Amino acid sequence: MNWTAARKWCQSNYTDMVVIQNQRENDYLVSLLPTRNNSPYFWIGITKNWKNETWTWIGNNSTWFGEQSWAAKEPNNNHRKEFCVEIYVNKGDNRGKWNDEKCAKLKSPVCYEAQCTATSCDRGRCQETIGNITCLCEPGFTGNRCQTAQCTATSCDRGRCQETIGNITCLCEPGFTGNRCQTAVECPPLSQPADGYLNCSGEKLTFNSTCRFKCHPGFLIAGSQDVTCGVSGVWSGPRPSCASYKQALLAVVGCAAVSAFCCVCFCWIKRRKRKEVAQVRQPEETPSPSTEALG
């Protein structure tokens, strides 16, 4: 079978073509394979698509190969399209060594049956090992099946870890979300002000980011020029605007005129009240004729 057909055969009858993760697994695999003098090789699950690409294992996309994995002077890409790999099983120094080969050549594959299942690890990733499996646990979980919740220093990025029954909960700091408090709250993009522009700190508009509004020459900023992204994803305060110097001057003159008018009105009203009070008091202070006669 060519390499592609060999892999399909492995997937139909087992799990896939064999994947080797370290030298110990390579040596263990060779110890299981028969010794052959005729056709002393098998396809294994490492390949690439073009000449300058890195050799990659199928399934886990690992790029591992040991210092002594390849046979002498290999891989040599002798025929320019040797993009698949065979493992030697003959006697001698080359047993267990690899050779790059054309994928169209006909050889038998080495297949494997997966030990990992969907239920192998409660809260982790299952990794095949020699005659066993290993569970690589998610942060905050321990045990041979990652079944025990346990808070660690890395359980929550920006929050406090709390242990619960069979799980952990991250109580996030203000401005952060996610099951591990790993995501900062984001505010919506701000539009550029008319006759002005804005500069924001950081690449993302996340919690505590600040944007400063500025005006083009000939314009004045009206309002606070800084806004900050809050814990709820809302920008602080109203948006400032840019006004031309002429508009600003008219506004100042208008305010001054209104203030002057109000002052005049206040003074006139106050003077009028004083006059009315004086008129009321005057008849009370004039002596009557009977008072003069008695005097």
C-alpha positions as CSV (number, residue, x, y, z in Angstrom):
1,M,0.0,0.0,0.0
2,N,1.2,3.6,-0.7
3,W,1.4,5.8,2.4
4,T,-2.1,7.4,1.9
5,A,-3.8,4.0,1.4
6,A,-1.9,2.6,4.3
7,R,-3.1,5.3,6.7
8,K,-6.8,4.8,5.5
9,W,-6.4,1.0,6.2
10,C,-5.1,1.8,9.8
11,Q,-8.0,4.2,10.4
12,S,-10.5,1.6,9.2
13,N,-9.2,-1.3,11.2
14,Y,-7.5,0.3,14.2
15,T,-7.2,4.0,15.2
16,D,-4.5,5.4,13.0
17,M,-1.0,5.0,11.7
18,V,1.5,4.9,14.6
19,V,2.7,8.1,16.1
20,I,6.0,8.1,18.1
21,Q,6.5,10.7,20.8
22,N,10.0,10.0,22.1
23,Q,13.0,7.6,21.7
24,R,11.7,5.2,24.4
25,E,8.5,4.7,22.4
26,N,10.5,4.2,19.2
27,D,12.7,1.5,20.9
28,Y,9.6,-0.2,22.4
29,L,7.9,-0.2,19.0
30,V,10.9,-1.8,17.3
31,S,11.0,-4.5,20.0
32,L,7.4,-5.5,18.9
33,L,8.1,-5.5,15.2
34,P,9.3,-8.7,13.3
35,T,12.8,-8.9,11.9
36,R,12.7,-8.8,8.1
37,N,15.4,-9.2,5.6
38,N,13.1,-9.0,2.6
39,S,11.1,-5.7,2.5
40,P,12.6,-4.6,5.9
41,Y,10.5,-1.5,6.5
42,F,7.1,-0.2,7.6
43,W,5.3,3.1,7.0
44,I,5.0,5.3,10.2
45,G,2.9,8.4,10.7
46,I,5.3,11.2,10.0
47,T,5.1,13.2,6.8
48,K,5.4,16.6,5.1
49,N,3.9,18.2,2.0
50,W,6.8,19.9,0.4
51,K,10.6,20.0,0.4
52,N,11.3,22.8,3.0
53,E,8.4,21.9,5.3
54,T,9.1,20.5,8.8
55,W,8.4,16.8,9.4
56,T,5.2,16.5,11.3
57,W,3.5,13.6,13.1
58,I,-0.2,13.0,12.1
59,G,-2.8,13.4,14.8
60,N,-0.9,15.5,17.4
61,N,1.1,17.7,15.0
62,S,4.3,17.0,17.0
63,T,7.6,17.7,15.2
64,W,9.7,15.4,17.5
65,F,12.5,13.3,16.2
66,G,15.6,12.2,18.2
67,E,19.2,12.7,17.4
68,Q,19.6,9.1,16.4
69,S,16.2,8.6,14.8
70,W,17.3,8.8,11.2
71,A,19.5,6.3,9.4
72,A,23.0,7.5,8.3
73,K,22.8,10.3,5.7
74,E,19.0,10.5,6.0
75,P,16.7,12.2,5.3
76,N,18.3,13.0,2.0
77,N,15.2,13.6,-0.3
78,N,17.1,11.6,-2.9
79,H,14.3,11.6,-5.4
80,R,13.1,15.2,-4.5
81,K,9.6,14.0,-3.5
82,E,10.4,11.8,-0.5
83,F,7.8,13.2,1.8
84,C,6.9,10.1,3.8
85,V,8.9,8.0,6.3
86,E,9.6,4.3,6.7
87,I,11.1,2.5,9.7
88,Y,13.7,-0.2,9.2
89,V,13.2,-3.6,10.8
90,N,16.2,-5.6,9.4
91,K,19.1,-6.8,11.5
92,G,22.1,-4.6,12.0
93,D,22.7,-0.9,12.9
94,N,19.8,0.4,10.9
95,R,17.1,-1.5,12.8
96,G,14.7,1.1,14.2
97,K,16.1,3.9,12.1
98,W,14.0,6.1,9.8
99,N,14.3,6.8,6.1
100,D,12.5,9.3,3.9
101,E,10.8,7.7,1.0
102,K,8.4,8.5,-1.9
103,C,4.8,8.3,-0.6
104,A,3.8,6.3,-3.7
105,K,6.0,3.3,-2.8
106,L,4.2,0.2,-1.6
107,K,4.8,-0.9,2.0
108,S,2.9,-2.2,5.1
109,P,2.0,0.3,7.8
110,V,2.4,0.2,11.6
111,C,-1.0,0.9,13.1
112,Y,-2.1,1.5,16.7
113,E,-5.2,1.1,18.8
114,A,-6.0,4.1,21.0
115,Q,-6.2,3.5,24.7
116,C,-7.6,7.0,25.3
117,T,-11.4,7.4,25.3
118,A,-13.8,10.4,25.8
119,T,-14.1,9.4,29.5
120,S,-10.4,8.7,30.3
121,C,-9.8,12.1,31.9
122,D,-12.5,14.1,33.7
123,R,-10.9,17.5,33.3
124,G,-7.8,17.1,31.2
125,R,-6.3,15.8,27.9
126,C,-5.5,12.1,27.5
127,Q,-2.0,11.2,26.3
128,E,-1.0,7.8,25.1
129,T,2.1,6.3,26.8
130,I,3.7,2.8,26.6
131,G,1.0,0.3,27.9
132,N,-0.8,3.1,29.7
133,I,-2.4,6.6,29.4
134,T,-1.6,9.9,31.2
135,C,-4.1,12.6,31.9
136,L,-2.7,16.2,31.4
137,C,-4.9,18.1,33.8
138,E,-6.5,21.5,33.3
139,P,-5.4,24.2,35.7
140,G,-7.0,23.6,39.1
141,F,-7.5,19.8,38.8
142,T,-5.4,16.9,40.0
143,G,-5.6,13.1,40.3
144,N,-4.8,10.3,37.9
145,R,-8.0,11.2,36.0
146,C,-8.0,14.9,36.7
147,Q,-11.0,14.3,38.9
148,T,-10.1,16.4,41.9
149,A,-10.7,20.1,42.0
150,Q,-7.9,22.1,43.7
151,C,-7.2,25.8,43.6
152,T,-3.6,26.7,42.6
153,A,-1.8,29.9,42.0
154,T,-2.6,29.7,38.3
155,S,-6.3,28.6,38.6
156,C,-7.6,32.1,38.0
157,D,-5.9,34.8,36.0
158,R,-7.5,37.8,37.5
159,G,-9.7,36.5,40.3
160,R,-10.0,34.5,43.5
161,C,-10.3,30.7,43.3
162,Q,-13.0,29.0,45.2
163,E,-13.2,25.2,45.6
164,T,-16.7,23.7,45.1
165,I,-17.9,20.1,44.9
166,G,-15.9,18.4,42.1
167,N,-15.0,21.8,40.6
168,I,-13.5,25.2,41.1
169,T,-15.0,28.6,40.6
170,C,-13.2,31.8,39.8
171,L,-14.6,35.0,41.4
172,C,-13.4,37.6,39.0
173,E,-12.0,41.0,39.8
174,P,-14.0,44.0,38.5
175,G,-13.6,44.4,34.8
176,F,-12.7,40.7,34.0
177,T,-14.8,37.8,32.9
178,G,-14.4,34.1,31.7
179,N,-14.3,30.8,33.5
180,R,-10.7,31.7,34.6
181,C,-11.2,35.4,34.7
182,Q,-8.9,35.6,31.7
183,T,-10.9,38.1,29.6
184,A,-10.9,41.8,30.2
185,V,-14.3,43.6,29.7
186,E,-14.3,45.6,26.4
187,C,-15.9,48.9,25.7
188,P,-17.4,49.7,22.2
189,P,-15.2,51.6,19.7
190,L,-15.4,55.4,19.9
191,S,-16.1,57.5,16.8
192,Q,-13.7,60.3,15.9
193,P,-15.0,63.7,16.9
194,A,-15.9,66.3,14.3
195,D,-12.9,68.7,13.7
196,G,-10.8,66.5,16.0
197,Y,-9.3,63.1,16.7
198,L,-8.6,60.8,19.6
199,N,-5.8,58.6,21.0
200,C,-6.4,55.5,23.1
201,S,-4.0,53.6,25.4
202,G,-3.4,49.9,24.4
203,E,-4.4,47.9,21.3
204,K,-7.8,46.9,22.7
205,L,-10.4,49.0,24.4
206,T,-10.6,47.0,27.6
207,F,-11.3,47.8,31.2
208,N,-9.3,50.8,32.5
209,S,-8.2,51.8,28.9
210,T,-8.3,55.6,28.5
211,C,-9.0,57.6,25.3
212,R,-8.1,61.3,25.0
213,F,-10.0,63.6,22.6
214,K,-8.1,66.4,20.9
215,C,-9.1,69.2,18.4
216,H,-7.5,70.3,15.2
217,P,-5.8,73.7,15.1
218,G,-8.3,76.5,15.3
219,F,-10.7,74.6,17.5
220,L,-11.2,74.4,21.3
221,I,-12.3,71.3,23.3
222,A,-15.6,71.6,25.0
223,G,-15.9,69.2,28.0
224,S,-13.5,66.7,29.6
225,Q,-11.0,65.5,27.1
226,D,-10.5,62.0,28.8
227,V,-12.9,59.1,29.0
228,T,-12.2,55.7,30.6
229,C,-13.6,52.2,30.0
230,G,-15.5,51.1,33.1
231,V,-16.1,47.7,34.7
232,S,-19.4,47.3,32.9
233,G,-18.0,48.0,29.4
234,V,-19.4,51.6,29.3
235,W,-17.3,54.7,28.7
236,S,-17.2,57.3,31.5
237,G,-18.8,60.7,31.1
238,P,-20.2,62.6,28.1
239,R,-18.2,62.9,24.9
240,P,-16.5,66.3,24.4
241,S,-16.8,68.2,21.2
242,C,-14.7,70.6,19.2
243,A,-15.8,74.2,18.7
244,S,-14.1,76.9,16.5
245,Y,-12.5,79.9,18.2
246,K,-15.2,82.1,16.6
247,Q,-18.0,79.9,18.1
248,A,-16.2,79.9,21.4
249,L,-15.8,83.7,21.3
250,L,-19.5,84.2,20.5
251,A,-20.4,81.9,23.3
252,V,-18.2,83.9,25.8
253,V,-19.7,87.2,24.5
254,G,-23.2,85.8,24.7
255,C,-22.6,84.7,28.3
256,A,-21.2,88.1,29.2
257,A,-24.2,89.9,27.7
258,V,-26.6,87.6,29.5
259,S,-24.7,88.2,32.8
260,A,-24.7,92.0,32.2
261,F,-28.4,92.0,31.5
262,C,-29.1,90.0,34.6
263,C,-27.0,92.3,36.7
264,V,-28.9,95.4,35.3
265,C,-32.2,93.8,36.0
266,F,-31.2,92.8,39.5
267,C,-30.0,96.4,40.3
268,W,-33.1,98.0,38.9
269,I,-35.4,95.7,40.8
270,K,-33.4,96.3,44.0
271,R,-33.5,100.1,43.5
272,R,-37.2,100.0,42.9
273,K,-37.9,98.1,46.0
274,R,-35.9,100.6,48.1
275,K,-37.9,103.5,46.6
276,E,-41.2,101.8,47.4
277,V,-40.0,101.2,51.0
278,A,-39.0,104.9,51.3
279,Q,-42.5,106.1,50.0
280,V,-44.2,103.9,52.6
281,R,-42.2,105.3,55.5
282,Q,-42.6,109.0,54.6
283,P,-46.3,109.4,55.7
284,E,-45.5,107.7,59.0
285,E,-42.8,110.3,59.8
286,T,-44.8,113.5,59.0
287,P,-46.2,115.1,62.3
288,S,-49.9,115.6,62.6
289,P,-51.6,119.0,63.6
290,S,-52.8,117.7,67.0
291,T,-49.3,116.7,67.9
292,E,-48.0,120.2,67.1
293,A,-50.7,121.9,69.2
294,L,-49.9,119.8,72.2
295,G,-46.3,120.8,71.8
